[in-house]
Each structure stands twice: as structure tokens, then as C-alpha cells.
């Protein structure tokens, strides 16, 4: 692709000198325009942005310094070279301190001018490259969504950066909506496997009867309906990364098979006699307390220790309230860009409500609310919903009976009462219990209430 010639604006109030410089630069392949005053130069800059301004210092009532100040304020990345009279070294120093890229002391030679322009032109190319790289990095960081400067998030960033370049197995814990998958994708994107597959598997969404075939694959004829070879998720991720979301929901039989893979790096498809050697990095996540699950016999202890090589805890939003403002700004920008809409403004009163709200659904809930706000622009609806949400319960008002309680029976009863109270409306019942919709739906399925 042919590179466009550098666009240079020459600002010189002496007609003969202006004509000479303009012709000389044009003869060297530059696209040149000219102005005789600061005022004219500003008008030309507004109508057609140059890449570089070459300006004399003395320009009637205003000076090249005035033009430099304007350019740096309005177009900080534009190149600027200023010519100063012989002996006025203080002008040159002032110009460089104000942001000029270079200066020439009069009288200057033709070669000196061309060298200065070439030097600044190369500098502009580097600036553009740095801007592009910075933008790509920023977009990557926004893509993974790890936004925030709270101390608890800094711990997450540090741990992600330290282990991303390794093949260590990582177990990400945290409540629903805290961004566990985003952390997993960050580990993947910062790793040497980023150009290989990233396969995400929701272990809680796979029917138990199909779990083995989904994860490990199946030979043709291995079971009724297996009319062709099926490649499992682990095999599909060979060379890359597999993310096992909600690993605590994996059936015990598949826990055994997964343990074998983590120990030996091999799998066997359902109905296969041999083994397949795989190179896959495993990242797992759960909202459950796996140590408790181990004690209850629902999760293999040996698998837990195999997965928990490097634990990462995603903090709930209520523990990083100082990040809420940054997250709001991030999601406003992200969604307005995605939907090609102007980002609506939030009033100070609404922002205070966002900061004070407990966010039981964590970052996911905040993201959903801001997305809806960008699409609808209805601040009143957001205020009404935030005001209507239950506040955190003061648990000191309650005391457990001495004999203890049957927790699962208690939880099931709370779910049933909430559903009855809201005539089966799951969204309202979830809000009433302070749960995200996903977490509420999971609990309904757990107790067969759907």
C-alpha cells in the first residue's frame, strides 16, 4: 500500500520566503500548503489537518509560539518545527519546553530544513505506532474486562501476570457475576497459547448422560445415536486452553476421567481402546466452596488438589466499591461503541445510588444495567429499580437454633416462598432474594423447582 506524502503547513509572513520554502518542500515530495499569519494557519488547520507545521517565530501581532500553544492544545500529536531568529536562543528553549518537536535558527540551510522535517516525520510514524499498540492493548484489556484499581483487584492482576506465561493449572473462585471467565480469558490472552484454541465448557449445563462424550469424545457407534466420530472438547482444545466453568457441577464419574487427564495428559474417547496424548492447559472456575464439597463427598479430593495449583479469588463488587465509578465509565464507553450510540450522561444523584447499591449480582449485574441504560437512555427506570432492590440484611438480627438447621431444606423453602410471593415471576423472585438471575435459576434447577 502506497504511503501518503507528508502534509506540511508552512507559516511565514514574508511572501518571498514563504514561496521559496513551499516550492523546495514540494520538490522533495511533500504535500505543502501555506499561511501568512497565525489566524490564517488556524483556519487552515481546522479545514484540513496537516501532519506537520513549519512556522516562523515572528508573524505580525501573534507569534509562532501562539500557534504552537494552539496546536498542542487541540492536536497534541501534530508535528511542529519553529524557526527562530539568529541569537534568540531563549525563543528556541521556550518553544521546545512548550512542545515543539524541533527548531531551526535563521539563517538555515536547505539541507538542515529537510533533515529536521525527516526527523520529525519519523518521530510521527513512531507516535502513530505507539498509539495503535496502546489502543490494541487497551481494547484487549477491555475485552477481558478486568477493570479496577482496588487493592483486591491488584492482587488478581499480579497473580494473572505471574502465571499467564506458564502452563500451571489455575482454579478461579468467586461469586456468580464476579468475572471468573474474564480472568480465565486474560490468562489465555497473555499466554503463549493465545493463537491456539480457547474452549469454554459450562460443566453445569452438560446433561450427565452426555458429559463423557462432550468432554472426551466418542467413537462412531459408541452409544445409540453416535452415527459419526465425535471430537470432545478437550481434544478440540489441543495445543490451547480449556476453561472448565462451574467445575463443581461435574459428575463424579467425569471427575475421575478428568483427574486421569490432568495426571497423565491422555484421554480415551468413549468406545475407544487406545489413548490420545493431548497438550492442553486447564483453567477451572467455581462459585462453590470445593473444600466443603470434598467433605460432603460431592467432589474428589485428589481432583481438587490437582486443580488448585494456583488459586485466584475474584472479589465481589461490594468489596471493591472504589471501582464502581471506573466500571460504569468502562461499560458506558463499551456499549456506546458496540451499539454506535452516544453515551448518555448519568446525573450525580444516580451515580451516588450506583455507588451505594450492594450489587448482589456483582459486575455482571452492573454491566447489564449500564447496557440497558445505553440502549434506552431511561435514567428514571434505573433509579426506580435500584431503589426497589432489597438492602443487605443485618444478620445480627437473626440467630440460629442451638440444634442447627437443615440448610438445603431452608434454602428450598426460601426459593418456594419467593416464587409464590411473586406469582412465579423468576426475575422478581431473584431480585427479592438479592440473587442474580443466573444464580437464582441455578438454585431452582438444583431443587427441581423449574
NUSEPA-381879 format. One record per residue (C-alpha): residue number from 0; z, y, x. Coordinates in steps of 0.05 Angstrom, whole numbers, plus 32768, in hexadecimal, padded with zeros to 4 digits. Layout:
REM residues N
resi,zz,yy,xx
NUM,Z,Y,X
...
END
This chain:
REM residues 450
resi,zz,yy,xx
0,8000,8000,8000
1,7FEA,8042,801E
2,8023,8072,802C
3,801F,80B7,800B
4,801A,80F1,803D
5,805A,8119,8047
6,805D,8156,8018
7,8073,8194,803E
8,8083,81D9,8022
9,807B,8211,8056
10,80A3,824F,8046
11,808E,828B,8071
12,8088,82D4,805C
13,8054,82E7,8092
14,800F,82D5,8075
15,7FEC,82C7,80B8
16,8025,829B,80D2
17,802A,8276,808F
18,7FDE,8268,808F
19,7FE0,8250,80D7
20,801A,8220,80CB
21,7FFC,8206,808A
22,7FB8,81F7,80AA
23,7FD7,81D6,80E6
24,8002,81A7,80BC
25,7FC9,8197,808C
26,7F9D,8185,80C9
27,7FD3,8152,80DD
28,7FCF,812E,809A
29,8008,814F,8075
30,8003,8166,802C
31,8015,81B0,8032
32,8027,81E8,8002
33,8043,822C,8013
34,806E,8264,7FF9
35,807B,82AB,8011
36,80C3,82B3,7FF7
37,8102,828C,7FE4
38,80F6,829B,7F9B
39,80AE,8281,7F9D
40,80C5,8244,7FC5
41,80F9,8232,7F90
42,80C5,8237,7F58
43,8096,8209,7F80
44,80CE,81D7,7F8E
45,80DE,81D4,7F44
46,8096,81C6,7F31
47,8084,8195,7F68
48,80BA,8178,7F95
49,80A6,8177,7FDF
50,80C2,8144,8010
51,80D2,817A,8044
52,80DA,81C5,8047
53,80C8,81EC,8086
54,80E4,8232,807F
55,80EB,8270,80A8
56,8130,828F,80AB
57,811B,82D7,809A
58,80FA,82DB,8056
59,8103,8321,8039
60,8141,832C,8010
61,8155,82E2,8010
62,8155,82B5,804D
63,8144,826E,805F
64,818F,8261,805D
65,8190,8273,8013
66,8156,8242,8007
67,817A,820C,802F
68,81B9,8214,8005
69,8190,820D,7FC5
70,816B,81D0,7FDF
71,81AA,81AC,7FF6
72,81CC,81BA,7FB3
73,8192,81A4,7F87
74,816C,8172,7FB3
75,819C,8157,7FE9
76,816A,8124,8003
77,8131,8155,800F
78,811F,8162,8058
79,812A,81A8,8073
80,8116,81C9,80B5
81,8124,8212,80C2
82,8105,8241,80F5
83,8132,8275,8115
84,8122,82B2,8140
85,812B,82AC,818B
86,8172,82B8,81A1
87,8192,82AD,815B
88,81B5,826C,816D
89,81EC,827B,813A
90,81B8,8277,8102
91,81A3,8233,811B
92,81EB,821B,811D
93,81F8,8236,80D7
94,81BA,8213,80BC
95,81CC,81D0,80DA
96,8212,81D5,80BF
97,81F5,81E5,807A
98,81CB,81A5,807C
99,8189,81B5,809E
100,8169,8178,80BD
101,814E,819F,80F9
102,813E,81E5,8112
103,810A,8206,813F
104,8115,8245,8167
105,80DC,8277,8167
106,80AB,8278,8187
107,809F,822E,8183
108,8065,8203,8199
109,8037,81DD,816A
110,804F,819B,8188
111,8099,81AE,817D
112,808C,81BA,8133
113,8067,8177,812B
114,809D,8151,8150
115,80D4,8170,8125
116,80AE,815F,80E5
117,80A1,8118,80FD
118,80EB,810F,810E
119,8102,8128,80CA
120,80CC,80FE,80A7
121,80E7,80BE,80C8
122,812D,80D3,80B4
123,8116,80DB,806B
124,80FA,8094,806C
125,813D,8079,8085
126,8162,80A1,804F
127,8135,8083,8019
128,8140,803D,8034
129,818B,8047,8037
130,818A,8063,7FF0
131,8163,8027,7FD8
132,8191,7FF5,7FFB
133,81CE,801A,7FE0
134,81B0,8018,7F9A
135,81A1,7FCE,7F9F
136,81E8,7FC0,7FB7
137,8204,7FEB,7F7F
138,81D9,7FC6,7F4C
139,81F0,7F83,7F69
140,8238,7F98,7F64
141,822D,7FAF,7F1D
142,8209,7F6F,7F0D
143,8245,7F46,7F21
144,8271,7F78,7EFD
145,82AB,7F79,7F2D
146,82BF,7FC1,7F1F
147,8303,7FDE,7F30
148,8330,7FF8,7F66
149,8374,7FDF,7F4E
150,839C,7FBB,7F84
151,8397,7F78,7F5E
152,834A,7F7F,7F5E
153,834A,7F91,7FA8
154,836A,7F4D,7FB4
155,8332,7F2C,7F8D
156,82FC,7F52,7FB5
157,831D,7F3F,7FF7
158,8321,7EF6,7FE5
159,82D9,7EF4,7FCA
160,82BF,7F14,800A
161,82E6,7EE5,8038
162,82CF,7EA4,8017
163,828A,7EB7,7FFC
164,8266,7EA3,803D
165,8288,7E5F,803F
166,827E,7E20,8016
167,82C7,7E1C,8002
168,82D5,7E06,7FBB
169,82F3,7E3F,7F92
170,831E,7E3C,7F53
171,831E,7E7D,7F2B
172,8356,7E85,7EF9
173,8365,7EBA,7EC5
174,8366,7ECA,7E7B
175,8327,7EC9,7E51
176,82FC,7F07,7E5C
177,8317,7F1A,7EA1
178,82D4,7F0D,7EC4
179,82DB,7EC8,7EE2
180,8291,7EBA,7EDF
181,8283,7EFE,7EFE
182,82AF,7EED,7F39
183,828A,7EAA,7F40
184,8247,7ECE,7F40
185,8262,7EFF,7F74
186,8275,7EC4,7FA1
187,822F,7EA8,7F97
188,8209,7EEA,7FA3
189,822F,7EF9,7FE2
190,8224,7EB2,7FFE
191,81EC,7E94,8027
192,81DA,7E6B,7FE9
193,81C5,7EA8,7FC0
194,817C,7E94,7FC2
195,818B,7E4E,7FA8
196,819E,7E3B,7F60
197,81DD,7E53,7F3D
198,81EC,7E24,7F04
199,8223,7E38,7ED3
200,8242,7E02,7EA8
201,8273,7E0E,7E6F
202,829B,7DCD,7E72
203,82BB,7DDC,7E2E
204,8277,7DE0,7E0B
205,825D,7D9B,7E21
206,8269,7D63,7DEE
207,8292,7D2D,7E0F
208,825E,7CF8,7DFF
209,8229,7D1F,7E25
210,8254,7D3B,7E5E
211,8241,7D06,7E92
212,81F6,7D0D,7E86
213,81FB,7D5A,7E86
214,8221,7D5D,7EC8
215,8206,7D21,7EEE
216,81C4,7D11,7ECD
217,81AA,7CD1,7EAD
218,8173,7C9F,7EBC
219,813F,7C91,7E88
220,815B,7C5E,7E56
221,81A3,7C68,7E6D
222,81B8,7C75,7E25
223,8199,7C79,7DE0
224,816B,7CB4,7DDF
225,8163,7CB9,7E2B
226,8117,7CB5,7E29
227,810D,7CD8,7E6C
228,8131,7CE4,7EAD
229,8166,7D1B,7EA5
230,817A,7D45,7EE1
231,81C4,7D58,7EDC
232,81DF,7D9E,7EE9
233,81FD,7D8B,7F2C
234,81BB,7D6F,7F45
235,8196,7DAD,7F2B
236,81C5,7DD8,7F55
237,81B5,7DB2,7F96
238,81B6,7DE3,7FD0
239,81D7,7E18,7FA5
240,8217,7E24,7F7D
241,8232,7E05,7F3D
242,8264,7E2C,7F13
243,8291,7E00,7EE8
244,82AD,7E2F,7EB4
245,82E9,7E18,7E8C
246,82F3,7DDC,7EBA
247,8334,7DCD,7E95
248,830A,7DB4,7E59
249,82E6,7D7F,7E82
250,82F3,7D38,7E67
251,831D,7D0B,7E94
252,82E4,7CDB,7EA2
253,82B8,7D13,7EBB
254,82F3,7D2E,7EE4
255,82F1,7CEC,7F09
256,82A6,7CF1,7F16
257,82AD,7D39,7F2C
258,82E5,7D27,7F5C
259,82B8,7CF3,7F7C
260,8281,7D27,7F85
261,82B2,7D59,7FA5
262,82CC,7D23,7FD4
263,828C,7D02,7FE8
264,8254,7D32,7FD5
265,822F,7CFC,7FAE
266,821F,7CEF,7F64
267,8202,7CB6,7F3D
268,81D8,7CC4,7EFF
269,81EC,7C9F,7EC0
270,81CA,7C5B,7EC5
271,81BA,7C62,7F0F
272,81CE,7C2E,7F43
273,81C8,7C5A,7F81
274,81E4,7C9D,7F96
275,81C8,7CE2,7FA0
276,81E2,7D0E,7FD8
277,81E9,7D57,7FC3
278,81F8,7D99,7FE6
279,821B,7DC3,7FB1
280,8252,7DF6,7FB5
281,8283,7DF1,7F7B
282,82A6,7E2C,7F5B
283,82D2,7E1D,7F1F
284,82F7,7E49,7EED
285,832A,7E40,7EB7
286,8357,7E69,7E89
287,8388,7E2E,7E87
288,83C4,7E22,7EB4
289,83A8,7DE4,7ED6
290,83EB,7DD2,7EF6
291,8408,7DCD,7EB0
292,83CB,7DA4,7E9A
293,83D8,7D75,7ED4
294,8421,7D6B,7EBF
295,840A,7D5D,7E77
296,83D9,7D29,7E90
297,839B,7D4F,7E79
298,8380,7D5F,7EBE
299,837C,7D35,7EFD
300,83AC,7D4D,7F33
301,837D,7D38,7F6C
302,8343,7D5E,7F4C
303,836F,7D9C,7F44
304,837E,7D9D,7F8F
305,8335,7D90,7FA0
306,8321,7DCD,7F75
307,835A,7DFA,7F89
308,8346,7E02,7FD2
309,8340,7E4E,7FCA
310,8360,7E69,7F8A
311,834A,7EAD,7F6F
312,8371,7ECD,7F35
313,834C,7EFE,7F08
314,8380,7F30,7EEF
315,8382,7F43,7EA5
316,836C,7F8A,7E94
317,83B2,7F9E,7E7F
318,83C8,7F94,7EC8
319,8391,7FC3,7EE2
320,8393,7FFD,7EB1
321,837E,802D,7EE8
322,833A,800B,7EE7
323,832C,8016,7E9D
324,830C,805B,7EA8
325,82DE,803F,7EDE
326,82CB,8004,7EB2
327,82BC,8031,7E77
328,828F,805C,7EA3
329,826E,801D,7EC0
330,825F,7FFF,7E7C
331,8246,8041,7E60
332,8215,8046,7E99
333,8201,7FFD,7E98
334,81F3,7FFA,7E4D
335,81D0,803E,7E48
336,81A2,8026,7E80
337,8197,7FE2,7E5F
338,8186,7FFF,7E1B
339,8163,803D,7E38
340,8191,806B,7E11
341,81B8,80A9,7E25
342,8201,8097,7E32
343,822C,80B5,7DFA
344,8269,80DE,7E0D
345,82B0,80C8,7DFE
346,82E4,80FB,7DEA
347,8324,8102,7E12
348,834C,80E8,7DD7
349,8322,80A8,7DD1
350,8325,809E,7E1C
351,8371,80A2,7E18
352,8370,806C,7DE2
353,8345,8040,7E0E
354,8376,8049,7E47
355,83B2,803A,7E1C
356,8395,7FFE,7DF8
357,83B0,7FB9,7E10
358,836B,7F97,7E12
359,837E,7F4F,7DFE
360,8335,7F3B,7E08
361,8335,7F5B,7E4E
362,82F6,7F76,7E6F
363,82C8,7F50,7E40
364,82E6,7F73,7E04
365,82E0,7FB7,7E25
366,8297,7FA8,7E37
367,8286,7F94,7DF0
368,82A6,7FD3,7DD2
369,8281,8001,7E02
370,823F,7FDD,7DF6
371,8247,7FE7,7DAB
372,825A,8030,7DB6
373,821B,803C,7DE0
374,81F0,801B,7DAA
375,820F,803C,7D6D
376,822F,807B,7D8A
377,8267,8074,7D57
378,82A6,808D,7D78
379,82CD,808D,7D36
380,82C1,8042,7D2E
381,82DC,8035,7D73
382,831A,8060,7D67
383,8326,803D,7D24
384,8321,7FF8,7D43
385,834E,8009,7D7E
386,8382,8028,7D4F
387,8380,7FEB,7D22
388,838E,7FB9,7D59
389,83D3,7F9B,7D5E
390,83FE,7FB5,7D96
391,841E,7F84,7DC7
392,845A,7F61,7DA9
393,849E,7F6F,7DC8
394,84B1,7F27,7DD7
395,84F9,7F3B,7DE1
396,84FE,7F3E,7D95
397,84F5,7EF2,7D92
398,851E,7EB9,7DAE
399,850A,7E71,7DB2
400,8537,7E3D,7D90
401,8565,7E16,7DBD
402,8542,7DD6,7DAA
403,84FE,7DF2,7DBF
404,84BD,7DF2,7D97
405,847E,7DC8,7D92
406,844F,7DFC,7DAF
407,840D,7DE0,7D97
408,8426,7DD8,7D50
409,8440,7E20,7D53
410,83FD,7E3A,7D6E
411,83D6,7E14,7D3A
412,8402,7E31,7D03
413,83F7,7E78,7D1D
414,83AC,7E6D,7D1C
415,83AD,7E52,7CD5
416,83D8,7E8C,7CBD
417,83AA,7EBF,7CDD
418,836C,7E9E,7CBE
419,838D,7E9C,7C79
420,83A4,7EE4,7C7F
421,835D,7EFB,7C8C
422,833A,7ECC,7C5B
423,8319,7EA3,7C92
424,82FC,7EDF,7CB7
425,82FF,7EC8,7CFF
426,82F2,7F0D,7D1D
427,832B,7F2D,7CF7
428,835A,7EF2,7D04
429,834B,7EF5,7D4F
430,835B,7F40,7D50
431,839A,7F34,7D28
432,83B3,7F03,7D5D
433,839D,7F2F,7D96
434,836B,7EFB,7DB0
435,8323,7F03,7DC6
436,82F2,7EE2,7D95
437,82E0,7EAE,7DC9
438,8328,7E9C,7DD7
439,8337,7E99,7D8C
440,82FB,7E6D,7D7E
441,830F,7E3E,7DB7
442,8354,7E36,7D97
443,8337,7E28,7D53
444,830B,7DF2,7D70
445,8346,7DD6,7D97
446,836E,7DCB,7D56
447,8331,7DB7,7D2D
448,8337,7DF4,7D00
449,82ED,7E03,7CFF
END
